[in-house]
Amino acid sequence: MTIREAAAFLNVTPHTLRNWDRNRLLTVPRHPSSGYRVYGPAELRRLAVIRALRRAGYNVMTILHMFRQLEADHAADPHAAIDSVPPGEPDIFRSTYRWLSKTRELEACARAAVARLEEMAQRYGPAHSGTHRRP
């Protein structure tokens, strides 16, 4: 695919794809005669991961660090890799690197709360709605 086709496929702009390439999140092969970027299945899979992580709030450097860790150790846990702090970074950044894990914990709590509310709604049903009137 061309950069425009890949961008349309991923619902991002060509500028975004160039930015991710410039920031070394992926290496895109070039067409031998034209020098244009050529996106294949491997690049599109990686770009889909990058896009999902960016939409989840991860910054480019965090994603780059995760990819480097996973490339160095193919058996590494992606969740641990995204949550780890790159060497040399102050511990104050640790909280931002653990954002996804915390979000998952909050999601689990929210799902439990929704389930409980639905259970209560079924138990007490609509017959009980409106029975409490304001003075």
N, C-alpha and C positions, 0 to 999 in steps of 0.2 A: 504494500500500500504506500501511497505517497503520504506526505505529512498532512495534507488536507483531508485525505480519506481516513487516515488514522485518527485525526482530531475529531472528525465528524462521528466516527465509530464510537469513540470514547466520550463524546459530548464535552469536549474541551476545545480550546483554541490552538491553532498551530503555534502561536507565541508560547503557550504553556508547555507544549512538547519541546520546543527549542530550549526553554528555560530548564526543564528537567534534564535535557541532554547536556546543556552547559554546566549544570550543577553535578554532573557525573552520576546521576541516578540510573542511567543506562547508557550503553554505547550502541548507537544505531549505525548499521552498515550503510555504506554509500554506494550508489550505482557507479560502476566503473567508468562509464563514459561521461555521465552528466554531473556526478558528484553529489546528486540529491540524496537525501535520506530515504532509505527503503525499509519499511516496517513489515516484519514477518510475524508469524504466530508467537515466537518467543518474546519479541519486543512488545507485542500487544498484551500478552499475559502480564508481563512485568509492569507495563503502563497501567493496566487495570488495577494492580495492587497499589501502585503509587497513587493513582487517583482516589482509590478508596481510603487510603491512609491520610491523604491530604484533606479529604472531605471529613474525616474523623477528627481533624484538628492537629495532625502531626506536622512538624516543620520539615523542610527539606533535609536538614542535617541529621535529624533523628532517623529519617527513612534511609538516608545514605549509610549511617552507622549500622542500622539493622541489616541492610543488604550485605555490607562488608562482613558482618559477623556470620551471616548465613552462608556466604561464599567461603569463608575460612573454615567453617564447621557445618557441613551439610546436614548433620544430625541435630543441630541446635534447635531449640524450641523457638519458633518465631515470636511467641508472646514474651518470652524472656529476653530475646534479642531486642525487641522494640522498647522494652522497659529498662534496658541497661543503660548506664551512663558511659559515654565514650571516655577512654583514658584521657586524663588531663583536664576534664571538665569539672568545675566546682560542684560540690554536692547539692548546692541550691537548685541546680537544674534537674535533680532527680525527680522532683514532683511532676515536672512536665513530661518526663520520659515515661512515667507510670500512669499517664492520663487514661489510656485505653483500659488498663486493668481496673482502675477505679470506676470508669464508666460502666464496665461490665458488671461490677458489683452493684452499682446504683440501679442498673437495668434489672438485675435479679430482684432487688428490693421492690422496685416499682411493679414488676410483674406479680410478685407475691401480694402487694397491696391491692392491685387490680383484681386478682383472683378472690381475695377476701371481700372486697366491695361487691363483686358479682355474686358471691355466695350470700352475702347479706341481702342483696336486692332480691334474690330468688327466695330466700327464707321469708322475708317480710313482704315482698311483692308490692304491686301497685295499689292494692287495697289499703295499704297503710300510708300511702303518700297523701299529703294534704290534710292529714288528721291533726297535725300540729299547726295551730293558727297563731299568728302574732297578735298580741293584744292591741 
